[in-house]
């Protein structure tokens, strides 16, 4: 929607009605897009976010264990079919 607003092919009112949002929300999306558009092409230096892979792997493992536990419990309770 912000790109549509920048293109100017439709008014804010038309875009708001088409996407069922308030025109102010479109402006709120459009302005940051215009402010940060230059950084997409490398004119501003942007640091890559630091990601701790150990934390992410730990989170994935925890979620997998929880999912397996709940799946087993629901299967035993007859609330989940053994066939998937």
Secondary structure, DSSP 8 states (H G I E B T S, - for coil): -HHHHHHTSS-HHHHHHHHTS-HHHHHHHHHHHHHHHHHHTTSS--------HHHHHHHHHHHHHHHHHHHHHHHHTTSS-S--
